[in-house]
Amino acid sequence: MSAPTTDADPIEAHVADLSAALHGPVRVKSRMVMDLRDGLIDAARDLSCGREPDHHAARQAVYEFGTVAEIAPSFQRELTIAQARHTARAVMLIVPFLFLCWHLAETWDGSTGHQLPDLVQLLVAHLGGIAASAAFLAAAALAATGALARWLPTPHQLPLLVAWTGTTAAVALAISALTLTLASVLATNWPLSAVAGVVTIAFHTRIAASARACRECARVTLAGP
Amino acid sequence: MKASAVRGHLDGLLLSVLESGPLHGYAVITAVQERSNGVLELRKGTIYPALNKLERLGLLRSVWESEGERRRRCYELTDAGRRSLATERSVWREFTTAIGAVLEPAPQPGQAT
């Protein structure tokens, strides 16, 4: 963005333009943009020699901080990593929790002498394997973008990898939910299987939304300069 | 000095100006410029994502501080940040010594030292 020529406050206009150009977790974005806004206000005050900053000082501060085109890529890189970490955290926490739910449902059914059909168990086991691999990858991604990044560079493609890992986990969870819901009709203890299916659908929605946002962020970052 | 020349050393510069105590974002910018006597040109807006990254890596932590009616986010070094700064300094000294040894004219034979 070049410095606005309207009567609008140049700092507020700049902050709004930057915010509109960025994609990522709302809290992190708001925090970084508000920090920048505070800095712009300080800079405008400095340029006004302590007086109430005027329009010219605000425009000069915006110029010195850099246009949206100049600074947005570095903001977006951080937001993309933040979104990748959100997605990775969701996969890493939710998938083991669902494993526990499924295990409890199966154990409960077993104790009453009514197992889920073999085919269903086999399918859920395979999907569980996929989801567990996704959880492992998610944990590795969290480490690679956290403290480990002090020593190792973060690969540019990592957020995209996390996005597709999340998508894979979400698809595996969706098929599992469908399978469990259908199986619940066959099982004697159908309410338990049905509950497990509903919980899985709820978490599928959560992971799928985060993975979609992560894909969008990664696309914007990779398309940038 | 152009902002692009500073880019690879930005993390070290930010850690260094925060060594003496917590500062908010704009104070970090002015501290870098004052300590370099205005020689280092920063694209000031890019400081904020850089601070965010250092916090994500656990090298900084941020705290809210009140300044009159305004609440400001201030950044301070963690123990890991202090260790990282010490490493950055050591690497920088080795680098400048090596480059200096190449760039500086070698003493001529017989020239008094």
Interface residues (C-beta under 8 A of the other chain):
Chain A: V28 R31 M32 D35 L36 D38 G39 D42 A43 D46 E64 F65 G66 E70 I71 S74 F75 R77 E78 I81 A82 T145 G146 A147 A149 R150
Chain B: H24 G25 Y26 I29 T30 R43 K44 G45 T46 I47 Y48 P49 A50 L51 N52 K53 R56 L57 G58 L59 R70 R72 R73 A80 S84
